[in-house]
Amino acid sequence: MTAMTITTAILGGQDPDYYAGRADAYDDHHTGTTLDTLITRLSYLIDDHPNTGYVTGYADRVWEIHREQRAITFAETELAHTFRAGAA
């Protein structure tokens, strides 16, 4: 006879609240919240939220969104400069 062990499906020993914070930041951004608003929300969470894991997850996702947007801006700027230089 075997006994079923209940465990979370989370890898790496992370707190489930960490992933809840990431998911909330993802959902907020996906529904149209701007990066500036996400950063403002993060500052409130840092000051007031009692769960460090949740805040850390939210912060990680916000900074990922920030890096993604910077990379896209850089790529589009590089493409625009390359296209313009080739047109001349």
SEGUSE-526177 format. One line per 2 residues: number of its first residue (from 1); their letters; for each residue x, y, z of N, C-alpha, C, O. Coordinates in steps of 0.001 Angstrom, whole numbers, plus 500000, padded with zeros to 6 digits. Layout:
# SEGUSE-526177
NUM	A	X,Y,Z,X,Y,Z,X,Y,Z,X,Y,Z | ...
# end
This chain:
# SEGUSE-526177
1	MT	500831,498835,500000,500000,500000,500000,500887,501244,500000,501887,501304,500715 | 500518,502219,499205,501302,503450,499143,500522,504596,499767,499291,504614,499772
3	AM	501255,505522,500277,500649,506724,500854,500980,507910,499956,502134,508110,499576 | 499986,508671,499630,500211,509826,498771,500765,510982,499610,500232,511311,500670
5	TI	501833,511581,499116,502410,512735,499784,501958,513982,499058,502145,514096,497846 | 501372,514907,499771,500901,516152,499184,502036,517171,499227,502533,517511,500301
7	TT	502431,517640,498092,503453,518683,498019,503041,519684,496953,502180,519411,496117 | 503663,520824,497000,503395,521824,495969,504151,521465,494704,505131,520721,494750
9	AI	503704,521987,493588,504351,521729,492308,505449,522751,492028,505905,522875,490891 | 505866,523465,493033,506866,524520,492872,508256,523911,492967,508536,523102,493852
11	LG	509110,524306,492054,510471,523808,492030,511404,524824,492671,511083,526011,492724 | 512511,524390,493140,513529,525287,493646,513335,525739,495081,514045,526637,495533
13	GQ	512418,525163,495801,512238,525517,497193,511677,526897,497438,511801,527417,498547 | 511067,527504,496446,510505,528844,496615,509175,528791,497352,508447,527799,497307
15	DP	508891,529882,498023,507635,530055,498737,506486,530228,497739,506645,530968,496767 | 505357,529587,497937,504221,529763,497013,503770,531215,496907,503243,531626,495873
17	DY	503973,531993,497965,503608,533406,497914,504459,534172,496907,503996,535153,496324 | 505696,533734,496697,506564,534340,495691,505912,534246,494312,505862,535227,493570
19	YA	505418,533066,493984,504787,532862,492687,503441,533573,492588,503032,533981,491501 | 502759,533721,493709,501509,534490,493720,501795,535955,493407,501034,536584,492672
21	GR	502864,536502,493943,503256,537876,493644,503616,538057,492184,503222,539042,491559 | 504370,537102,491633,504716,537159,490207,503459,537109,489348,503324,537862,488383
23	AD	502549,536221,489703,501319,536068,488928,500479,537340,488976,499910,537742,487961 | 500396,537971,490130,499625,539200,490234,500242,540324,489404,499524,541076,488744
25	AY	501560,540438,489436,502221,541459,488617,501998,541182,487131,501755,542103,486352 | 502080,539916,486746,501829,539540,485355,500402,539895,484954,500176,540484,483897
27	DD	499436,539533,485803,498032,539822,485501,497783,541324,485420,497081,541791,484523 | 498354,542078,486352,498177,543534,486327,498703,544116,485012,498044,544943,484381
29	HH	499882,543679,484613,500467,544199,483368,499675,543732,482145,499464,544492,481199 | 499251,542493,482179,498523,541907,481050,497172,542602,480823,496677,542644,479697
31	TG	496585,543140,481883,495299,543824,481751,495457,545302,481419,494471,546038,481390 | 496689,545743,481169,496894,547107,480695,497508,548080,481666,497626,549263,481347
33	TT	497902,547632,482832,498539,548528,483789,499922,548895,483282,500692,548024,482876 | 500238,550192,483304,501528,550651,482792,502654,550293,483755,502420,550000,484928
35	LD	503865,550322,483243,505030,550022,484065,505167,551028,485206,505512,550647,486324 | 504905,552290,484941,504987,553299,486004,504019,552987,487144,504369,553129,488316
37	TL	502820,552567,486805,501839,552215,487829,502277,550971,488588,502103,550899,489804 | 502841,549994,487893,503335,548792,488567,504440,549144,489555,504485,548590,490653
39	IT	505324,550050,489181,506405,550455,490074,505841,551186,491290,506324,550999,492406 | 504825,552015,491078,504189,552694,492199,503537,551687,493139,503675,551792,494358
41	RL	502828,550711,492574,502211,549673,493401,503263,548900,494176,503068,548556,495342 | 504380,548630,493515,505460,547908,494170,505996,548695,495361,506295,548115,496405
43	SY	506119,549999,495212,506629,550798,496333,505672,550724,497527,506115,550679,498675 | 504371,550712,497261,503407,550549,498353,503505,549158,498966,503429,549008,500186
45	LI	503672,548149,498130,503792,546791,498647,505025,546648,499531,504974,546010,500583 | 506126,547241,499099,507360,547153,499885,507151,547753,501269,507624,547211,502269
47	DD	506445,548868,501319,506228,549542,502602,505189,548850,503477,505345,548816,504698 | 504133,548298,502883,502972,547893,503672,502631,546402,503685,501930,545953,504592
49	HP	503094,545634,502726,502656,544231,502640,503410,543375,503652,504633,543475,503750 | 502704,542540,504402,503368,541747,505444,504113,540515,504930,504888,539918,505678
51	NT	503898,540121,503677,504480,538887,503175,505657,539203,502250,505471,539672,501127 | 506860,538941,502736,508067,539245,501974,508156,538429,500691,508598,538945,499664
53	GY	507750,537181,500730,507794,536339,499535,506927,536903,498422,507344,536939,497264 | 505737,537339,498762,504825,537916,497781,505435,539174,497157,505411,539349,495939
55	VT	505973,540032,497995,506563,541285,497506,507774,540998,496619,507965,541658,495598 | 508575,540035,496999,509746,539677,496199,509324,539158,494825,509928,539522,493815
57	GY	508305,538320,494778,507807,537817,493498,507245,538925,492633,507504,538965,491431 | 506480,539825,493228,505906,540949,492492,507040,541811,491935,507002,542218,490774
59	AD	508038,542084,492758,509166,542915,492336,509940,542256,491200,510309,542925,490235 | 510187,540959,491302,510922,540265,490239,510211,540387,488901,510849,540645,487881
61	RV	508900,540205,488897,508157,540297,487638,508126,541723,487104,508217,541934,485894 | 507996,542710,488000,507996,544114,487552,509335,544453,486905,509372,545100,485858
63	WE	510436,544019,487522,511745,544324,486934,511961,543553,485637,512652,544053,484749 | 511404,542369,485498,511472,541651,484222,510722,542415,483137,511206,542532,482011
65	IH	509556,542929,483468,508780,543720,482505,509582,544951,482104,509622,545315,480929 | 510213,545584,483070,511038,546761,482790,512173,546414,481823,512411,547139,480858
67	RE	512868,545311,482082,513960,544894,481190,513445,544519,479806,514088,544830,478803 | 512291,543855,479738,511707,543500,478442,511403,544750,477623,511710,544804,476432
69	QR	510803,545752,478258,510452,546975,477536,511700,547729,477095,511725,548299,476005 | 512734,547736,477929,513988,548387,477529,514626,547662,476354,515144,548309,475443
71	AI	514600,546339,476355,515185,545569,475258,514429,545817,473951,515032,545939,472885 | 513105,545890,474051,512299,546167,472857,512599,547566,472324,512757,547752,471118
73	TF	512677,548546,473218,512990,549917,472800,514357,549973,472141,514522,550623,471109 | 515335,549302,472725,516679,549283,472152,516665,548655,470757,517262,549191,469824
75	AE	515988,547526,470624,515949,546841,469325,515252,547692,468268,515711,547759,467127 | 514153,548340,468636,513438,549182,467680,514260,550407,467301,514247,550829,466145
77	TE	514971,550979,468262,515831,552124,467973,516970,551717,467064,517291,552426,466110 | 517582,550584,467350,518670,550087,466513,518175,549813,465093,518866,550132,464125
79	LA	517009,549237,464965,516440,548962,463654,516156,550259,462903,516413,550353,461702 | 515629,551251,463602,515329,552525,462958,516603,553205,462465,516625,553769,461372
81	HT	517656,553152,463265,518914,553775,462839,519535,553012,461682,520084,553625,460765 | 519461,551706,461706,520012,550885,460624,519236,551125,459344,519831,551275,458277
83	FR	517918,551163,459435,517093,551384,458263,517378,552764,457670,517508,552895,456453 | 517474,553773,458495,517702,555130,458020,519078,555244,457376,519229,555897,456344
85	AG	520084,554609,457984,521431,554681,457427,521486,553982,456066,522193,554427,455162 | 520748,552901,455929,520729,552177,454666,519955,552918,453583,520213,552708,452398
87	AA	519009,553783,453960,518197,554520,452991,518963,555673,452378,518629,556129,451285 | 519992,556153,453073,520713,557329,452581,521686,556986,451500,522370,557870,450983
# end
